[in-house]
Amino acid sequence: MAFELVETSKLFARTVARIEPQWIEPLAGHLVKRTYSDPHWEMKRAQVVANEQVTLFGLPIVSGRKVHYGPIAPGEARELFLRRALVEGEFRTRGAFFDHNRALVEEVEGLEDRARKRDILVDEETLFAFYDARIPAEIHNGKGFEHWRRKVERDDPDILKFDRDALLARDAEEITQAHYPDELVLNGVRYPLSYRFEPGAPDDGVTLTVPAAMLPQLPLARLEWLVPGLLREKCIALLKSLPKSLRRQVVPIPDWVDAALEALAPDDIPLTEALGEFLRRKTGVRVHPDDWRTEQLEPHLVMNLKVVDHEGRTLGEGRDARAWSVASRRLPGRGPEPWLRKPVRLTPSRSSPGSRCPNPA
């Protein structure tokens, strides 16, 4: 709408009324073009959303508007819902299946952390196929899923629950409590163990949790023996670290390690000392303590210590057990209280691979 029309070289409209873009969309809905980008799952909305752009003859009217993507592309939205919400766990639900499935996946991942191999848990495609085969094709958001789930679980409460055996990509019989225990009993005291398989992480390998007050009583030599499941790998690495003149006496190394492990048992003497004595008895060759290049060991072959106070709060962690023990003796007083008053600072140490040596701050 214009106040006046003036014709000179051509026709001009003067004092034209302003047009709001939002007026165009409802009036020219048959002429506008809609495009969508970046479809993604939003946990808070419990639906797949996308960015919508509306144009009229190439002129943008609406840009970046978030819209529910399910009615627009139900197949694509359903796949995103199954993968992100159910397989990856980005969903809030009261369904018992959800916690059950997550606990089973974490249990199998725990087996992988112990075995240090990512080949036990089935891949995400298998988990996706599980849900895809059970959930109707028209379900593509949280609201629709919850309505369907409550209805179907009345007749079959376990329809969405994983089976543990179905989560195993291979047999995992070698991962037992005997080889990878949940705790170590040292001098009558039980110390919890945890496992993580993430090379480069500070706690990669096996971690022993110890109260600060118990550090002086910790049998440090016994920690060198790790757990049975990692001991063979560590012994092989130790023998490979010997000078060439000594390595020639113990080839093939894996066979010598197997023989040594049959004759030895975890004890309160250093592992290198026990191996050295075994080699002396079998070959007559004496191994000097400096011949063992323990600094060449991969970090996961050295026990990681997590020191906690009497309330279970972490004070620090590292792989240099002797430095931890020395630091604990330097602190004034007894019991966990000095650790709370005087925090521990972790600094790099050359004595142990991947280690952070504790020093009183």
C-alpha positions in Angstrom: 0.0 0.0 0.0 1.4 3.4 -1.0 0.3 7.0 -0.2 0.7 8.2 -3.8 2.0 7.0 -7.2 4.2 9.4 -9.2 5.1 8.7 -12.8 8.3 10.4 -14.2 10.8 8.3 -16.1 8.8 5.3 -14.7 6.1 4.7 -12.1 7.2 5.3 -8.5 5.3 4.6 -5.3 5.8 7.0 -2.4 5.3 6.5 1.4 5.0 2.8 1.0 3.6 0.9 4.1 6.1 -1.3 5.8 5.6 -5.0 5.3 6.5 -7.3 8.2 8.1 -10.6 7.1 5.8 -12.7 9.3 2.8 -11.4 7.4 4.0 -13.0 4.2 4.3 -16.6 5.4 0.6 -17.2 6.2 -0.6 -15.2 3.2 1.7 -16.7 0.6 2.1 -20.2 2.0 1.6 -21.7 -1.4 4.5 -19.6 -2.8 7.2 -19.9 -0.1 9.9 -22.5 -0.2 11.0 -24.3 3.0 14.4 -25.9 3.5 15.8 -27.7 6.6 19.3 -28.2 7.9 21.2 -29.7 10.8 18.6 -32.2 12.1 19.7 -33.3 15.6 18.3 -34.9 18.7 17.5 -32.6 21.7 17.3 -34.3 25.0 15.3 -31.6 26.7 12.6 -31.5 24.1 12.8 -35.3 23.6 12.5 -34.9 19.9 14.5 -34.4 16.7 14.7 -30.7 15.7 16.1 -29.0 12.6 16.7 -25.4 11.5 14.1 -24.2 9.0 14.5 -21.5 6.4 11.6 -20.0 4.6 12.1 -18.0 1.3 9.8 -16.2 -1.1 11.2 -16.0 -4.6 14.7 -16.4 -3.1 14.1 -13.7 -0.5 14.6 -15.1 3.1 11.6 -14.5 5.2 12.5 -16.8 8.2 16.0 -18.1 9.0 17.2 -20.5 11.7 13.8 -21.4 13.2 13.9 -24.6 15.2 11.1 -27.0 14.2 10.1 -30.5 15.1 11.6 -32.6 12.4 9.6 -35.8 13.0 6.5 -34.8 10.9 8.8 -33.5 8.1 11.1 -36.5 7.8 9.8 -39.3 10.0 12.2 -41.9 8.8 15.3 -39.8 9.4 14.0 -38.5 12.7 13.3 -42.0 13.9 16.8 -43.2 13.2 18.2 -40.2 15.1 15.9 -40.9 18.0 16.9 -44.5 18.2 20.6 -43.8 17.9 21.0 -40.8 20.2 18.2 -41.3 22.7 18.3 -45.1 23.2 21.6 -46.4 21.9 23.7 -43.5 23.2 21.5 -42.9 26.3 20.6 -39.3 25.8 17.0 -39.8 27.1 15.0 -39.4 30.3 12.6 -42.2 31.0 11.1 -44.1 33.9 11.2 -47.3 31.9 13.1 -50.0 33.9 14.7 -51.2 30.6 16.8 -48.1 30.3 18.8 -48.6 33.6 18.9 -52.3 33.0 20.4 -51.9 29.5 22.9 -49.2 30.6 24.1 -51.4 33.5 24.7 -54.4 31.2 26.6 -52.2 28.7 28.8 -50.8 31.5 29.4 -54.3 32.8 30.6 -55.5 29.4 32.7 -52.3 29.0 34.3 -53.2 32.4 35.4 -56.5 30.9 37.0 -54.6 28.0 38.8 -52.3 30.5 40.2 -55.4 32.2 41.2 -57.2 29.1 42.4 -54.0 27.4 40.6 -54.8 24.2 37.6 -53.2 22.6 36.3 -56.4 21.0 33.9 -57.8 23.6 30.9 -55.4 23.4 28.9 -55.6 20.2 29.0 -52.4 18.1 26.4 -49.7 18.0 24.8 -51.0 14.9 23.8 -54.2 16.7 22.2 -52.2 19.5 20.4 -50.0 17.0 19.1 -53.1 15.2 17.8 -54.4 18.6 15.6 -51.3 19.1 14.8 -51.0 15.4 13.3 -54.5 15.3 11.0 -53.8 18.3 9.9 -50.2 18.0 7.1 -49.3 15.5 8.1 -47.3 12.4 5.9 -44.3 13.4 7.8 -43.7 16.6 10.2 -40.8 16.3 10.1 -38.8 19.5 10.1 -39.3 23.3 6.4 -38.6 23.8 5.3 -41.1 21.2 7.8 -43.7 22.5 6.7 -43.4 26.1 3.1 -43.8 25.2 3.9 -46.9 23.1 6.3 -48.3 25.8 3.8 -48.1 28.7 1.2 -49.9 26.6 3.4 -52.7 25.3 5.2 -53.4 28.6 1.9 -54.4 30.2 2.0 -57.6 28.1 5.8 -58.0 27.8 7.8 -56.1 30.5 11.1 -57.3 29.1 10.5 -56.4 25.4 13.2 -53.7 25.5 15.7 -55.3 27.8 19.1 -56.5 26.5 20.3 -60.0 27.1 23.9 -60.1 28.5 25.0 -62.9 26.2 23.7 -61.0 23.2 25.9 -58.0 24.1 29.1 -60.2 23.8 30.8 -60.1 20.5 33.0 -62.9 21.6 33.6 -65.3 24.5 35.2 -63.6 27.5 35.9 -66.6 29.7 39.5 -65.5 30.3 38.3 -62.4 32.2 37.7 -63.8 35.6 37.9 -62.6 39.2 41.0 -64.6 39.7 42.8 -62.8 36.8 41.3 -59.4 37.4 40.1 -59.1 41.0 38.0 -56.3 42.4 40.3 -55.9 45.3 43.8 -56.7 46.6 44.2 -58.1 50.1 47.6 -56.8 51.4 48.7 -57.6 55.0 45.1 -58.3 55.9 43.7 -55.1 54.5 41.4 -55.0 51.5 42.2 -52.3 48.9 39.7 -51.7 46.0 40.9 -52.0 42.4 39.5 -50.3 39.4 40.3 -50.7 35.7 40.4 -48.4 32.7 41.5 -49.0 29.1 42.3 -45.5 27.7 46.0 -45.2 26.7 47.2 -41.7 27.7 44.7 -41.2 30.5 46.3 -40.7 34.0 44.5 -43.7 35.3 45.0 -46.0 32.4 45.5 -49.6 33.6 44.7 -50.7 37.1 44.3 -48.3 40.0 44.5 -49.2 43.7 42.6 -46.9 46.1 44.4 -46.4 49.4 43.5 -44.2 52.4 46.3 -41.7 53.2 46.7 -43.1 56.7 47.6 -46.5 55.3 50.3 -45.4 52.9 53.2 -46.1 55.3 51.9 -49.7 55.8 51.5 -50.4 52.0 53.8 -53.2 50.8 55.2 -51.4 47.8 57.1 -54.4 46.4 53.8 -56.4 46.2 52.3 -53.7 44.0 54.9 -54.4 41.3 53.1 -57.8 40.7 50.0 -55.9 39.6 47.1 -58.5 39.0 47.5 -61.9 37.4 45.8 -60.8 34.2 48.5 -58.2 33.5 51.5 -59.9 35.1 52.6 -61.9 32.0 52.6 -58.9 29.8 54.6 -57.0 32.3 57.2 -59.8 32.7 57.6 -60.0 28.9 58.2 -56.2 28.8 60.7 -56.4 31.6 62.7 -59.2 29.9 62.7 -57.3 26.6 64.2 -54.3 28.5 67.3 -56.2 29.5 70.6 -55.6 27.6 71.0 -57.6 24.5 73.8 -59.8 26.0 71.3 -60.9 28.6 68.3 -61.2 26.3 70.1 -63.8 24.3 70.0 -66.1 27.3 66.2 -66.1 27.5 64.8 -66.6 24.0 62.0 -67.0 23.2 61.0 -64.6 25.9 57.3 -65.6 26.2 58.3 -69.2 27.0 60.7 -68.1 29.7 58.1 -65.9 31.2 55.6 -68.8 31.3 58.1 -71.0 33.0 58.9 -68.2 35.5 55.2 -67.6 36.3 54.8 -71.3 37.0 57.6 -71.2 39.6 56.9 -67.8 41.1 54.0 -66.3 43.1 53.2 -62.7 44.1 55.2 -61.8 47.1 56.5 -58.9 49.1 59.8 -58.9 47.2 60.2 -56.8 44.0 59.1 -58.5 40.8 62.5 -57.8 39.1 64.3 -59.4 42.0 62.2 -62.5 41.8 62.7 -62.7 38.0 66.4 -62.1 38.3 66.8 -64.9 40.9 64.8 -67.3 38.6 67.1 -66.5 35.7 70.2 -67.0 37.8 69.0 -70.4 38.9 68.1 -71.5 35.3 70.9 -69.9 33.3 73.6 -69.0 35.8 73.5 -65.4 34.6 73.3 -62.7 37.2 71.0 -59.7 36.4 72.1 -56.5 38.1 69.2 -54.3 39.3 70.3 -51.5 36.9 69.8 -53.9 34.0 66.1 -53.7 34.3 64.9 -50.6 32.4 61.7 -50.1 34.2 61.3 -46.6 32.9 60.6 -48.2 29.5 57.4 -49.9 30.8 54.1 -48.8 29.4 52.2 -46.8 32.1 49.5 -49.4 32.4 52.1 -51.9 33.5 52.7 -49.9 36.7 50.2 -49.8 39.4 48.4 -46.5 39.8 47.7 -45.3 43.3 44.7 -43.1 44.2 45.1 -41.7 47.7 41.9 -40.7 49.5 41.2 -39.2 52.9 39.0 -40.7 55.6 35.8 -39.4 53.8 36.8 -40.9 50.5 37.8 -37.7 48.8 40.7 -38.0 46.4 43.9 -36.3 47.5 45.9 -37.2 44.4 47.1 -40.1 42.4 50.2 -41.3 40.6 52.3 -44.4 39.8 55.4 -43.7 41.9 54.5 -45.7 45.0 57.8 -45.1 46.8 57.5 -41.3 46.4 54.0 -41.5 47.8 55.2 -43.4 50.8 58.1 -41.0 51.5 55.7 -38.0 51.2 53.3 -39.5 53.7 56.1 -39.9 56.3 57.2 -36.3 55.9 53.8 -34.9 56.8 53.4 -34.0 60.5 51.0 -35.9 62.7 49.3 -39.2 62.1 46.1 -40.3 60.4 44.3 -38.6 57.6 44.0 -35.2 59.2 47.4 -33.9 58.1 46.5 -34.7 54.5 43.5 -32.5 54.7 45.4 -29.6 56.3 48.4 -29.9 54.0 47.3 -30.7 50.4 49.4 -32.8 48.1 50.9 -31.3 44.9 51.6 -33.8 42.1 54.7 -33.1 40.0 56.3 -35.2 37.2 58.6 -38.0 38.3 61.3 -39.7 36.2 61.3 -42.8 38.4 58.2 -44.3 36.9 56.5 -44.2 33.5 53.4 -42.0 33.4 54.0 -41.1 37.0 53.2 -38.1 39.0 55.2 -37.9 42.2 53.6 -36.5 45.3 55.3 -33.7 47.2 54.0 -32.0 50.3 52.9 -28.5 49.3 
